[in-house]
Amino acid sequence: MGPVLVAGGGIGGLSAALCLHRAGHEVTVFETVSEPRELGVGINLLPHSVRVLHDLGLEAELAAAAVATSELRFCSDDGVMIWSEPRGLAAGNPWPQYSMHRGRLQMVLLEAVRRALGSDRVLTGHHLDGFEQDADRVVARFVDRRSGTAVGEYEGEVLVGADGLHSVLRRSFVHDEGPPRYSGLVLWRGAVEAPPFLDGRTMFMAGHDLQKAVVYPIRGPLEPGGTVLTNWVAERPVDLDVATADWNAAVDPGEIAPWFADWDFGWIHVGELLASTEVAYEFPMVDRDPLDRWSDGRVTLLGDAAHPMRPNGSNGASQAILDGEALADALSADMGVPAALEAYEAARLESTSRLVLANRQAGPERVMQWVEDRCDRTCRGQHTCVPTGDLEREANAYKQLAGFDLATLQALSRDQQDA
Ligand SMILES: Cc1cc2nc3c(=O)[nH]c(=O)nc-3n(C[C@H](O)[C@H](O)[C@H](O)COP(=O)(O)OP(=O)(O)OC[C@H]3O[C@@H](n4cnc5c(N)ncnc54)[C@H](O)[C@@H]3O)c2cc1C
């Protein structure tokens, strides 16, 4: 097969490039940004996507850069526990769940792509501007985004739009989609060196629909007894007219910390953590409606370009990585490009669409609002106002929906051992 052109060098595009290369395809990645840097703050990788990255040979690099999450805990806004469950290896999963710096992950992937494919196969400063296709080939046009100057036309057998939330390629599937769909909630994100809390590997979410905090370490201590890089996300409803959404709009954390001034749980003070951070990033929580189709002839979409979702459930990066594996599998089957892209779409569209919609109901986090609605504030130590069975069912249902429940992971592990 001829070259695969991947537009977008984010987590989705880079892991797709590695999967395609491993399957024997010639791949070139085109990235808008001229000099990729370690942008963003924390991100989670769920065990089914860690499996893909381990298969790509990145096990040691991930283990060195990430924190293997041991527990997910939900609390009310006074720190009283709602639900706690082991995660990753602590839950008996065959692969860890990782929390890490998003920019570090992107760099680990970028270096791996450059090593495997050759540095000349990653063309930075190349922003996809348009394409033409016929029965035999696709030609993609690229510009320098800042000047608008043409920088090249490239011919391939397949064009993959891994170009994120504001995807150019997606516009060829939905012409009048307009801006992303605003949730009514704004996220503020930051990362700061802080003493470890609980076992040093726990991720917790506290609060309810009107105010929430999500906190987890994304890098362990650099020396025994040292601080850990701690990621936090604060969330609140804000009445906004969202025309676009930028992941990197910097704001002063001092504007956000006072809302959490009395969130002192004994084992962590959320307000003090936020106040000690140098810079926060504001991101209106957005998504887009699921598409009916995302493949046409020789072009297809992947990751946030295909199914941008709200971050509840920590799934965006993982689902993008799973897309890359599914795309490489489909293109390696002997069925011709258009049929392969349809097979890829069939494997991924329905499950990711269900997640987009589930995350609009706050995904697994919605139990926090159940407690807010039902609790008379007499629960101590642990909430009893919502039956444990309901909480357990909810947690399991979301894991099944996202494809990382224990039974599914164990079946994947058995398949790998048999292969
Ligand atoms: C700068 C940035 C910071 C982020 N920070 C966080 C964070 O802190 N926490 C979190 O959970 N998620 C964050 N995300 C989102 C998260 O990385 C994605 O939701 C997820 O990893 C899916 O990845 P993706 O590769 O599909 O999309 P993205 O990660 O958005 O990657 C898309 C890539 O395509 C490039 N691109 C865009 N348009 C074009 C074009 N026309 N031609 C060529 N290249 C193009 C972009 O520069 C980017 O590198 C961030 C995304 C970005 C871009």
The ligand as a Gaussian input file, in Angstrom:
#p B3LYP/6-31G(d) Opt

LIG

0 1
 C       -2.242000      22.134000      23.410000
 C       -3.172000      21.100000      23.997000
 C       -3.235000      20.941000      25.374000
 C       -4.077000      19.974000      25.934000
 N       -4.093000      19.837000      27.280000
 C       -4.812000      18.836000      27.836000
 C       -4.766000      18.637000      29.250000
 O       -4.057000      19.347000      29.963000
 N       -5.519000      17.620000      29.776000
 C       -6.279000      16.810000      28.982000
 O       -6.942000      15.895000      29.496000
 N       -6.342000      16.986000      27.647000
 C       -5.615000      17.976000      27.054000
 N       -5.658000      18.148000      25.702000
 C       -6.530000      17.275000      24.896000
 C       -6.047000      15.860000      24.752000
 O       -4.683000      15.814000      24.457000
 C       -6.867000      15.229000      23.649000
 O       -8.237000      15.275000      23.995000
 C       -6.611000      13.767000      23.440000
 O       -5.304000      13.412000      23.723000
 C       -6.954000      13.355000      22.005000
 O       -5.850000      13.618000      21.185000
 P       -5.911000      14.014000      19.666000
 O       -4.558000      13.655000      19.145000
 O       -7.086000      13.437000      18.999000
 O       -6.101000      15.582000      19.653000
 P       -5.126000      16.742000      20.122000
 O       -4.381000      16.351000      21.336000
 O       -5.938000      17.966000      20.161000
 O       -4.043000      16.849000      18.932000
 C       -4.334000      17.406000      17.668000
 C       -3.036000      17.814000      17.029000
 O       -3.282000      18.229000      15.698000
 C       -2.648000      19.472000      15.440000
 N       -3.460000      20.129000      14.409000
 C       -4.608000      20.825000      14.561000
 N       -5.090000      21.201000      13.361000
 C       -4.236000      20.721000      12.425000
 C       -4.221000      20.771000      10.998000
 N       -5.187000      21.362000      10.301000
 N       -3.158000      20.192000      10.348000
 C       -2.167000      19.557000      11.050000
 N       -2.158000      19.474000      12.410000
 C       -3.180000      20.037000      13.074000
 C       -2.635000      20.165000      16.779000
 O       -1.613000      21.137000      16.837000
 C       -2.383000      18.992000      17.730000
 O       -1.016000      18.720000      17.900000
 C       -4.869000      19.127000      25.093000
 C       -4.812000      19.290000      23.703000
 C       -3.975000      20.258000      23.135000
 C       -3.901000      20.405000      21.621000

